[in-house]
């Protein structure tokens, strides 16, 4: 089994910064794509940013130039640096990863974290 645990959410003023981190643990052989999604009240969950095992990145248009995703393959972690935060960034942020385990190798399964609240408000 694989667990994803997020850290770093909270309350921040508009224009401020937050850094989210997510650690994967369990019987992990390989982690392929990792990403961050968010879901605001009354809205569907949406992709914020994702990063491949090789480091290629993809961002939602709404966060380009403000958010940066990174990963540490040795530590099985993914982070999201969020700058110039806006009230519309308020949402629950979820970590996501495609993980191959000892049981599923060479195939991967998709896992979600429990979510962390980010609130941007003055």
N, C-alpha and C positions, 0 to 999 in steps of 0.2 A: 504494500500500500504506500501511497505517496501523500504527503501533506504539504500544502503551501500556506505559509503564515505571513501576513502583511504587517508592516510596522510603519508608523510615521504620520498617520492622519491627524487631523485636528482643526482648530479654528485659526484662520489667518485673515488679516485685513486685505482689501483689494490692493493689488500691486505688490503684495508680499510673496514669499517663497516657502515651499515645503518640499521635503524629500521623502518619497515613499520607498520602502524596501520590501522585498519578498524573498523568503528563504524556503527552498524546497528540501524536504528530507524524506527518507525512506529507502527502499531497495532500488536505488536509482542506478541505471547503467549509463543512460545518455539523456540529455535534455535538448530537444530540438528548438522550435520556436517558443519564445516567451513573450508575454505581453501584458499590457494593462488595459482594462476596460472600465467603463464607469456607467452608473445608472442613476439618473436624477429622478426625483419623485414624479410619477405620472409619465415617465418616458421609458423607451426601450433601452436596454443595455447597448452601449456603443464602444467600438474600438477607439482607444486613445493613442496607443503606440505599441509596436511590436518589434522584436529583434530576433534575427535568426541565430543559429549556433555559430555562424561565421561572422556575425556582427553587422549584417545589413539591417537597416532600420526603415520603418514606415510609420508615418504619423497622420492623425486626423488633421484636416485642413485647419480646424479651429484651434489647434495647439501648436502648429508649426512655428518655429522660431521662439517659442516660450518654454516648451517642455523638451527634455532630453532623456532618452531611455538608454540604459547601459546594463551590462551583465558581467558577472564574474563566474566563469565556467568552473574554476577550481573550487569555488564555495557554493555553487548552485544557487546563486542569488541574481535577482534582477532589481534594478532601481529606476525610479522615475523622479528626475529633478524638475520641479515645477516652479517657474518664475513668472513674474508679472501676472499673478493670479487675478481672475475676474469672478464676480459673483456667479456668472453662468458656468463656472467650473465646479460649483458646488454639486456634490454627488457622492455616492458610495463607489469607491474604487476597488476593483477586483484584479488580483493577479491571476494569470492564466499560463499554463505551460503544457507542452506536448512532451511526455516523458516515456522513455522505454525502461522497463524494469527487468529484473531477472526473469520474472514470469512471462512478460509480454514480448521480450526481445525476439526478433529485431523490430517488432511493431511498437508503436507508441499509443498511449491513451492520453486524453485531454483532461486536465485537472484544473480546478478553481480554488482560490483561496476563499476565506470567509467574508472578505470585504473590510474596508476601513473608510470611515467617514471623513470627507474633506468639506469643510464649510468656509466659504469666502464671504465675509461680511464685515461691515464697519460697526 
